[in-house]
């Protein structure tokens, strides 16, 4: 048996909705599904690597708009800010 890890949500009707389609396999297949639901204590801890996709898309749109309108900074200034952290 092959394992494929994907993320998704369970809607109000109890249906599993995947965030992305699963590629690289032929359909239809009977599958086993293990649903991992975060515990309340886990949701309180914010993983900095778990930025929601919509937030990332919005940030990229802002950055593209800023680049189009010339609202940029010299690369040397960016390096200075990185060293400060």
MMTF fields as JSON, N, C-alpha, C and O atoms, coordinates in Angstrom:
{
  "mmtfVersion": "1.0.0",
  "mmtfProducer": "UNKNOWN",
  "numBonds": 339,
  "numAtoms": 340,
  "numGroups": 85,
  "numChains": 1,
  "numModels": 1,
  "chainsPerModel": [1],
  "groupsPerChain": [85],
  "chainIdList": ["A"],
  "bondAtomList": [4, 2, 8, 6, 12, 10, 16, 14, 20, 18, 24, 22, 28, 26, 32, 30, 36, 34, 40, 38, 44, 42, 48, 46, 52, 50, 56, 54, 60, 58, 64, 62, 68, 66, 72, 70, 76, 74, 80, 78, 84, 82, 88, 86, 92, 90, 96, 94, 100, 98, 104, 102, 108, 106, 112, 110, 116, 114, 120, 118, 124, 122, 128, 126, 132, 130, 136, 134, 140, 138, 144, 142, 148, 146, 152, 150, 156, 154, 160, 158, 164, 162, 168, 166, 172, 170, 176, 174, 180, 178, 184, 182, 188, 186, 192, 190, 196, 194, 200, 198, 204, 202, 208, 206, 212, 210, 216, 214, 220, 218, 224, 222, 228, 226, 232, 230, 236, 234, 240, 238, 244, 242, 248, 246, 252, 250, 256, 254, 260, 258, 264, 262, 268, 266, 272, 270, 276, 274, 280, 278, 284, 282, 288, 286, 292, 290, 296, 294, 300, 298, 304, 302, 308, 306, 312, 310, 316, 314, 320, 318, 324, 322, 328, 326, 332, 330, 336, 334],
  "bondOrderList": [1, 1, 1, 1, 1, 1, 1, 1, 1, 1, 1, 1, 1, 1, 1, 1, 1, 1, 1, 1, 1, 1, 1, 1, 1, 1, 1, 1, 1, 1, 1, 1, 1, 1, 1, 1, 1, 1, 1, 1, 1, 1, 1, 1, 1, 1, 1, 1, 1, 1, 1, 1, 1, 1, 1, 1, 1, 1, 1, 1, 1, 1, 1, 1, 1, 1, 1, 1, 1, 1, 1, 1, 1, 1, 1, 1, 1, 1, 1, 1, 1, 1, 1, 1],
  "groupList": [{"groupName": "UNK", "atomNameList": ["N", "CA", "C", "O"], "elementList": ["N", "C", "C", "O"], "formalChargeList": [0, 0, 0, 0], "bondAtomList": [1, 0, 2, 1, 3, 2], "bondOrderList": [1, 1, 2], "singleLetterCode": "X", "chemCompType": "L-PEPTIDE LINKING"}],
  "groupTypeList": [0, 0, 0, 0, 0, 0, 0, 0, 0, 0, 0, 0, 0, 0, 0, 0, 0, 0, 0, 0, 0, 0, 0, 0, 0, 0, 0, 0, 0, 0, 0, 0, 0, 0, 0, 0, 0, 0, 0, 0, 0, 0, 0, 0, 0, 0, 0, 0, 0, 0, 0, 0, 0, 0, 0, 0, 0, 0, 0, 0, 0, 0, 0, 0, 0, 0, 0, 0, 0, 0, 0, 0, 0, 0, 0, 0, 0, 0, 0, 0, 0, 0, 0, 0, 0],
  "groupIdList": [1, 2, 3, 4, 5, 6, 7, 8, 9, 10, 11, 12, 13, 14, 15, 16, 17, 18, 19, 20, 21, 22, 23, 24, 25, 26, 27, 28, 29, 30, 31, 32, 33, 34, 35, 36, 37, 38, 39, 40, 41, 42, 43, 44, 45, 46, 47, 48, 49, 50, 51, 52, 53, 54, 55, 56, 57, 58, 59, 60, 61, 62, 63, 64, 65, 66, 67, 68, 69, 70, 71, 72, 73, 74, 75, 76, 77, 78, 79, 80, 81, 82, 83, 84, 85],
  "secStructList": [7, 7, 7, 7, 7, 7, 7, 3, 3, 3, 7, 6, 6, 1, 7, 3, 3, 3, 1, 1, 7, 7, 7, 1, 1, 7, 1, 7, 7, 7, 7, 7, 7, 7, 7, 7, 7, 7, 7, 2, 2, 2, 2, 2, 1, 7, 7, 6, 6, 7, 7, 7, 2, 2, 2, 2, 2, 2, 2, 2, 2, 2, 2, 2, 2, 2, 2, 2, 6, 6, 7, 7, 7, 7, 2, 2, 2, 2, 2, 2, 2, 2, 2, 2, 7],
  "xCoordList": [0.851, 0.0, 0.894, 1.912, 0.521, 1.271, 0.578, -0.65, 1.36, 0.798, 1.013, 2.099, -0.022, 0.043, -0.497, -1.618, 0.306, -0.14, -0.672, 0.023, -1.897, -2.526, -3.245, -3.475, -3.592, -4.364, -5.743, -5.951, -6.657, -8.008, -8.862, -8.374, -10.137, -11.089, -12.292, -12.572, -12.986, -14.238, -15.355, -15.401, -16.264, -17.34, -18.456, -18.387, -19.481, -20.564, -21.365, -22.059, -21.281, -21.983, -21.119, -21.56, -19.872, -18.986, -18.166, -17.518, -18.176, -17.408, -15.984, -15.746, -15.04, -13.635, -13.335, -13.534, -12.854, -12.51, -10.999, -10.484, -10.28, -8.83, -8.437, -9.113, -7.331, -6.831, -6.289, -6.404, -5.713, -5.146, -5.539, -5.674, -5.729, -6.02, -4.8, -3.664, -5.041, -3.963, -3.654, -4.526, -2.398, -1.966, -1.07, -0.577, -0.869, 0.084, -0.493, 0.265, -1.786, -2.409, -3.644, -4.228, -4.039, -5.236, -6.441, -6.319, -7.585, -8.807, -9.803, -9.631, -10.786, -11.113, -10.376, -10.032, -10.141, -9.52, -10.29, -10.801, -10.37, -10.855, -9.652, -8.565, -9.812, -8.701, -9.056, -10.226, -8.02, -8.201, -7.859, -6.864, -8.652, -8.434, -8.254, -9.072, -7.167, -6.938, -7.016, -6.242, -7.928, -8.113, -7.458, -7.803, -6.512, -5.848, -6.419, -6.236, -7.095, -7.726, -6.906, -6.642, -6.494, -5.682, -6.447, -7.64, -5.733, -6.307, -6.42, -5.689, -7.302, -7.429, -6.102, -5.854, -5.244, -3.973, -3.046, -2.232, -3.158, -2.318, -2.69, -1.814, -3.963, -4.392, -3.941, -3.828, -3.68, -3.217, -1.772, -1.379, -0.981, 0.408, 0.462, -0.037, 1.048, 1.124, 2.474, 3.527, 2.423, 3.644, 3.986, 3.183, 5.162, 5.499, 5.595, 5.534, 5.745, 5.807, 4.434, 4.329, 3.382, 2.03, 1.205, 0.039, 1.781, 1.053, -0.049, 0.215, -1.275, -2.376, -2.109, -1.522, -2.546, -2.32, -2.89, -2.246, -4.073, -4.689, -3.851, -3.758, -3.246, -2.386, -1.135, -0.695, -0.574, 0.601, 0.239, 0.978, -0.9, -1.332, -1.541, -1.141, -2.16, -2.401, -1.081, -0.94, -0.111, 1.202, 1.907, 2.522, 1.821, 2.446, 1.783, 2.46, 0.453, -0.255, 0.209, 0.448, 0.334, 0.804, 2.217, 2.514, 3.084, 4.472, 4.545, 5.331, 3.744, 3.731, 3.247, 3.819, 2.198, 1.676, 2.728, 2.902, 3.423, 4.47, 5.592, 6.11, 5.963, 7.021, 6.579, 7.369, 5.317, 4.791, 4.778, 5.006, 4.513, 4.416, 5.745, 5.807, 6.815, 8.13, 8.412, 9.389, 7.57, 7.773, 8.739, 8.34, 10.01, 11.019, 12.104, 12.166, 12.97, 14.081, 15.372, 15.354, 16.472, 17.752, 18.06, 17.749, 18.663, 18.971, 19.885, 19.79, 20.767, 21.671, 20.876, 21.257, 19.792, 18.952, 18.283, 18.133, 17.886, 17.263, 18.252, 17.889, 19.51, 20.519, 20.761, 20.959, 20.749, 20.947, 19.85, 20.113, 18.636, 17.511, 17.597, 17.202, 18.115, 18.254, 19.306, 19.109, 20.418, 21.476, 21.008, 21.483, 20.083, 19.602, 18.778, 18.685, 18.181, 17.325, 18.173, 17.673],
  "yCoordList": [-1.174, 0.0, 1.233, 1.266, 2.232, 3.477, 4.562, 4.648, 5.403, 6.498, 7.813, 8.079, 8.627, 9.969, 10.917, 10.75, 11.918, 12.877, 14.121, 14.735, 14.485, 15.681, 16.4, 15.826, 17.647, 18.385, 18.678, 18.624, 18.98, 19.275, 19.715, 19.954, 19.815, 20.232, 19.305, 18.673, 19.239, 18.491, 19.521, 20.368, 19.447, 20.439, 20.093, 19.078, 20.935, 20.765, 19.494, 19.029, 18.916, 17.664, 16.444, 15.309, 16.68, 15.57, 15.079, 14.037, 15.804, 15.408, 15.914, 17.028, 15.094, 15.477, 16.199, 15.644, 17.445, 18.262, 18.469, 19.109, 17.934, 18.062, 19.44, 20.012, 19.977, 21.276, 21.212, 22.184, 20.1, 19.913, 18.532, 17.606, 18.37, 17.028, 16.117, 16.589, 14.836, 13.848, 13.408, 12.906, 13.603, 13.24, 12.006, 11.64, 11.378, 10.288, 8.921, 7.977, 8.788, 7.486, 7.369, 8.377, 6.155, 5.954, 5.772, 5.283, 6.159, 6.098, 5.194, 4.981, 4.663, 4.776, 3.736, 2.661, 4.066, 3.174, 3.256, 4.314, 2.148, 2.159, 2.582, 2.035, 3.53, 4.018, 3.949, 3.87, 3.98, 4.099, 5.531, 6.072, 6.143, 7.537, 7.602, 7.088, 8.246, 8.517, 10.029, 10.757, 10.495, 11.934, 12.323, 11.791, 13.254, 13.758, 15.142, 16.086, 15.247, 16.496, 17.098, 16.422, 18.375, 18.971, 19.059, 19.36, 18.789, 18.927, 20.415, 21.215, 20.808, 22.236, 22.861, 24.022, 22.136, 22.704, 22.902, 23.825, 22.038, 22.171, 23.406, 24.041, 23.757, 24.904, 26.211, 27.221, 26.206, 27.413, 27.734, 28.9, 26.697, 26.897, 27.191, 26.401, 28.294, 28.682, 28.241, 28.642, 27.419, 26.974, 28.024, 28.268, 28.654, 29.715, 29.21, 30.006, 27.904, 27.348, 26.981, 26.473, 27.222, 26.848, 28.055, 28.167, 28.951, 30.123, 29.669, 28.916, 30.116, 29.712, 30.139, 31.192, 29.312, 29.541, 30.886, 31.605, 31.236, 32.502, 33.695, 34.693, 33.593, 34.676, 34.807, 35.918, 33.69, 33.707, 34.322, 35.155, 33.911, 34.462, 35.967, 36.702, 36.431, 37.871, 38.62, 39.706, 38.048, 38.686, 38.761, 39.777, 37.702, 37.708, 38.726, 39.388, 38.851, 39.852, 41.267, 42.093, 41.542, 42.863, 43.121, 44.21, 42.121, 42.286, 42.53, 43.363, 41.821, 42.017, 43.425, 44.089, 43.876, 45.225, 46.277, 47.256, 46.072, 47.016, 47.046, 48.115, 45.899, 45.849, 46.552, 47.255, 46.365, 47.003, 48.527, 49.237, 49.026, 50.476, 51.093, 52.283, 50.288, 50.811, 50.999, 51.649, 50.439, 50.555, 49.456, 48.48, 49.632, 48.622, 49.229, 50.446, 48.371, 48.811, 48.244, 47.183, 48.927, 48.381, 47.076, 46.934, 46.14, 44.84, 44.991, 44.205, 45.987, 46.187, 46.5, 46.079, 47.226, 47.547, 46.289, 46.132, 45.402, 44.162, 43.296, 42.682, 43.244, 42.457, 43.017, 42.256, 44.336, 44.949, 44.531, 44.282, 44.454, 44.063, 42.597, 42.228, 41.754, 40.331, 40.136, 39.34, 40.855, 40.726, 41.171, 40.657, 42.121, 42.661, 41.635, 41.698, 40.69, 39.7, 38.613, 37.662],
  "zCoordList": [0.0, 0.0, 0.0, 0.691, -0.763, -0.895, -0.08, -0.085, 0.63, 1.419, 0.689, 0.174, 0.648, 0.062, 1.119, 1.599, 1.48, 2.482, 1.786, 0.977, 2.102, 1.562, 2.701, 3.766, 2.465, 3.459, 2.885, 1.673, 3.755, 3.317, 4.484, 5.589, 4.212, 5.238, 5.189, 4.17, 6.296, 6.345, 6.377, 7.268, 5.396, 5.336, 6.316, 7.009, 6.372, 7.343, 7.112, 8.017, 5.9, 5.61, 5.915, 5.738, 6.379, 6.697, 5.522, 5.621, 4.405, 3.235, 3.343, 3.809, 2.911, 2.912, 1.612, 0.532, 1.707, 0.549, 0.581, 1.498, -0.413, -0.456, -0.961, -1.817, -0.423, -0.864, -2.291, -3.037, -2.671, -4.009, -4.511, -3.711, -5.827, -6.348, -6.215, -6.187, -6.137, -6.064, -7.486, -8.195, -7.899, -9.246, -9.179, -8.112, -10.32, -10.408, -10.094, -9.868, -10.074, -9.848, -10.719, -11.117, -11.012, -11.836, -10.936, -9.813, -11.422, -10.634, -11.332, -12.532, -10.728, -9.299, -8.472, -8.963, -7.23, -6.258, -4.959, -4.592, -4.274, -2.897, -2.056, -2.24, -1.149, -0.34, 1.136, 1.512, 1.962, 3.403, 3.77, 3.287, 4.602, 4.987, 6.496, 7.26, 6.91, 8.329, 8.484, 7.864, 9.292, 9.48, 10.8, 11.856, 10.733, 11.93, 12.239, 11.47, 13.346, 13.744, 14.877, 15.872, 14.741, 15.808, 17.121, 17.152, 18.191, 19.526, 19.846, 19.261, 20.742, 21.086, 21.509, 21.184, 22.219, 22.65, 21.454, 21.454, 20.424, 19.243, 18.433, 17.846, 18.388, 17.6, 18.225, 17.531, 19.542, 20.208, 19.836, 19.809, 19.549, 19.16, 17.674, 16.873, 17.294, 15.897, 15.34, 15.835, 14.315, 13.639, 12.589, 11.688, 12.681, 11.717, 10.278, 9.341, 10.094, 8.745, 8.212, 7.096, 8.975, 8.587, 8.157, 8.536, 7.382, 6.916, 5.966, 5.029, 6.197, 5.307, 3.862, 3.61, 2.932, 1.507, 1.072, 0.308, 1.537, 1.142, 1.589, 0.874, 2.763, 3.256, 2.385, 2.09, 1.982, 1.101, -0.244, -0.767, -0.807, -2.098, -2.01, -2.913, -0.935, -0.763, -0.663, -1.225, 0.051, 0.184, -1.165, -1.488, -1.947, -3.275, -4.199, -4.986, -4.104, -4.925, -4.562, -5.444, -3.247, -2.804, -3.319, -3.812, -3.203, -3.638, -5.144, -5.595, -5.918, -7.363, -7.704, -8.569, -7.027, -7.259, -6.904, -7.63, -5.79, -5.391, -6.426, -6.748, -6.94, -7.957, -9.23, -9.859, -9.614, -10.826, -10.697, -11.676, -9.494, -9.29, -8.87, -8.56, -8.857, -8.544, -7.065, -6.695, -6.223, -4.773, -4.33, -3.693, -4.677, -4.36, -3.498, -3.33, -2.945, -2.108, -2.69, -3.313, -2.496, -2.95, -2.219, -1.036, -2.916, -2.32, -1.11, -0.167, -1.12, 0.022, 1.292, 2.384, 1.151, 2.305, 2.853, 4.064, 1.955, 2.407, 3.179, 4.183, 2.713, 3.418, 4.809, 5.756, 4.946, 6.252, 7.216, 8.393, 6.726, 7.569, 7.966, 9.071, 7.066, 7.377, 8.463, 9.381, 8.366, 9.364, 10.745, 11.758, 10.789, 12.064, 12.833, 14.059, 12.11, 12.781, 13.273, 13.873]
}
